[in-house]
Amino acid sequence: MSSVTRRAFAVIVAAMLGLLAAGPAFAQIVFHRGNDGDPETLDPHKTSTVTEAHLMRDLFEGLVIHSMKGEIMPGVAESWTMSADGRTYTFTLRPNARWSNGDPVTAGDFVFSLRRMVNPETAAKYANILYPIRNAEKINKGGAQSKLEDLGVTAIDARTLEISLERPTPYFLELLTHQTGLPVHPASVEKHGKDFVKPENWVSNGAYILKESVPNSHIRLDRNPAFHDAANVRIDTVIYYPSPDLAAAARRFQAGELQLTTDIPADQIKQLRERLGDQVKVAPYLGTYFLIVNSAKKPFDDARVRRALSLAIDREFIAEEIWAGTMLPAYGVIPPNIGNYGERAEADFKNASPLDREDEAKKLLADAGFGPGAPLRVQLRYNTTDNNRRTMIAIAEQWKAIGVETSFINTDGKTHFAHLRDGGDFDIARYGWIGDYSDPHNFLFLFLSDNKGFNSGKYDNPTFDALVKQAENESDLARRAAILREADSILARETPWIPILYYSTKNLVSPKLVGFEQNLRGALPTRFLSLKP
């Protein structure tokens, strides 16, 4: 080998060694993440489930967002001010906020998006979240002479957005962390219509962009290089796997196939804690696990029947034996740790003995015309997970003690929640509500008679409606809390929904995952996480 050839060979070898040495620095970092199930949609203005919320936090960025601690922090808005009367917010947008195609994110994009959200033609189930914005309710309900241009949202210039409210709203900034406040790319929506959510048409402004969406398999998101904070996003690709089979998800986690799960099979909590130690994470969560009763359907329109069913449920048994102490017994609609509130309303039988509850339940059913030879028959609908199945079976056994015959319908989560939102028929259905903002209104508004998107049980009480509306116009927080508690007390008496448990977050978290923090909001944006080799 000549000296020239040897020198050339040495250069090639050195270059190859350099590439090998640099390899790990350029290796793609992929985060494999479990999710509760498949999303119904990836259109942020039509989403409504926790499953979808996890994806929305990665794909889009609103004016403000939740940190990994669940606290409000700047998003697209780098700063904001509030007027002295609490009715006007002015947001200054970041100069470097970009859509994934390179377009700037402008105040006009938020005007377009918020108008789209309340436009009745969008048929957004969650539009009422934005009713505090001036004229939002009137526009969304299709009031006479209502125009989208009347919505209290104005682009002062490309980087200045003004939002005017109907009334002071103490939780307004928290509302804007919700997917209803997320922007969509106007040109993409106008060009592709409902197909703007397909990977080939996708344009978003979050830390990640949509690359693949395969039902019952996975959703792949890749890092968005146009994101204003892309330099601090450590994970290149996040792959979400629908994981309603919690036992299977736990096995995948232990095999190293998942680095994070969104739930844990309750019957395995003890064994998983013994095996995995502090990789098992349980913490309080702002949510309530319910049974919705169809109070527009006989015999469930009878408050005696609803109360009897609630009386017969042994919540302490379910919390301890079914959920291994990871959930708390619930006797009221509103969970602990809620903001802007005081004492919560709870069922008056909370401290009664199980035998006394059972005796009262039997008497109530007898008074309503049920008993031996004429049993109350209930069809119980739920979304399929191991934990839900075991809970529903336990409830059916407890109802059997008071002479109730129970049958089941179970479907995947996407089908189940669509059935409820679209007004499908049912007797009683499992439901969970996780707070979108830390205020009692976010739980009480579910029961408003005109809340067509979420009042699936068709509860209708004019006195309750009037109290919630009165509270919406009360600026004194103490008086407002007292009014809301009066409304809350009506629910405790009439039992339109049966509260069963207060939620906790339950995660399996790999020791390789850095930056994870459980929080009351369950907000776990991938952009704040990293993975150790």
Phi, psi and omega in degrees: 000126180291164180297324179295317180295320180296319179296318179297318180296319180297320178297317180297315180298316180298320179296318180295318179297322178296320178295319179297318180294325182277350186312305183301329181293332183258359181294138179290133178263117184245128181253119180261115193233126175285153176221158188300326182183193176280143174288150171288323184206158172249010172282113186301334182276357178239001178280160180203358185251163176297322177308313181286327181299321178301318181290319181299323180296331180275328188271331185230161174228126177272188179299317174231159184221174172264136172282178177293345175271359182079017181260152179288134177216164181301142173245246174294327177279123178278340178198167178202160176228157177237139179291163184299329181272001177073014185254350183226128176246136177239122184250135174255120184276152178297141178289339183254017176287128184226148167283162184294344175268004178099348178296146175289146172274121186243165175300326178298328177296323178288323175300311178303314186289317180291325174295319178298322183296319183269351178299121181301336179292336178289334181057043179284121183294335186259013186302330184292347173302328184266008182300336175299339179288139184305127177072002182298314182295315180300317180293314184295327180273004176069036181298153180303136177063015177280134181233145179302327182294344180276354178299139185286054180226123186227133172271104179293317170205188187300331185247007183234120181243130177246131177239123180255138184253157174293326187201159175302133184229104189296341183251019188299317180299323177296325177303323185286350174281347184280160183295340177296337181264005182282146178274150169245159182279109188306315183297324180291317179296317182292327182279316189255352182060221182294346180278004179295345181273357178284144184308321183290342180251004194288130170221124179218175186239012181272190182290343184225159176237153182282127178247322179215144173219105184242106182306141179064012179231289183192164170232123182253130176241137177248152181303138181267107183294342181273354182296139187297336180246028185303329182297337181257006176271114190268340182259126184282318184224135173240129179246118178268133178243123176296126189226060177291335176277096189292326178295319178295321178297320179295321177295318179296322178297313182293335177276357180084009181277338175234143176256353179203136172240157182263355179202168183225137175297118188299327182287354179249004184306311184299312181295321180293322177295320179295324184275322190250350178061230186281009169287344174270118185241124177231132182206160179300152184219144184275073182200162181229138179262119188241168155244121175277128176259132180281088187282001174265002186239131177290144359270013186280356172283352180270117182299335178294320180293316181296318180295319180300317180296322179290318180303322188284349184274123178270091185293325179297319177298314182297317181296318185275313188273324181272318186254010173052038177074011181270354176232159180252144176300138183243127177241006178216165182289320189266130183283165175298166175069014179287146179277165174056037184213176174231235180293133181271149176282137179224163179300141184288350181262011185308318185262007177285155179287154178305322181293319178295320177298316181298317180298316179295320180299316179298319180295318180297317179295321178298318178296331180272001175100014181244152180167195179306130182086345178218064185289151170284126179252130185233132172258119186254118183256137178209159175272139192283115161214162179302315183296317179295317181301313182293325178294315181296321178296318179296318179296317179300322178294321179290323176293328180302328181294340178252015174088020180265134176257125187242134169242165188235147165230122177232138180222173174294161185301319182301314180292318183299308185288329175295320179300317180291315183291330184270011175080023179295155182285145175193164172268296180222138184223141176290144180207152174228140177233121176255128185302132174276337175208151188274079181202142182301333179305326184292343174260322183289329182295341178300335187260002177296138185296334181264009178273081186292335183286329188233344178277067186294334179277000176057039176293137184218105179223105183302325180295316177300312180304316183295322180294316180296319178295321178298317180296326180298335182256011180259121182271338178283117188297324180292315178294321178300316180298322180294320179295316180294326179292327176297319176294317178302321181294327176298317179296322179297327180279319189267343175051055175294326169238149180258109176289135182247311187215154167261134188290158163229156169278139182224109184233148163258126188233121180295143175296346177281344183275121185252137176100355181292131174219124174288145179214163185299336182269348182068023182274118183228067182295131182298331185300338182263006182252161171213166181238131173282151179300000000 
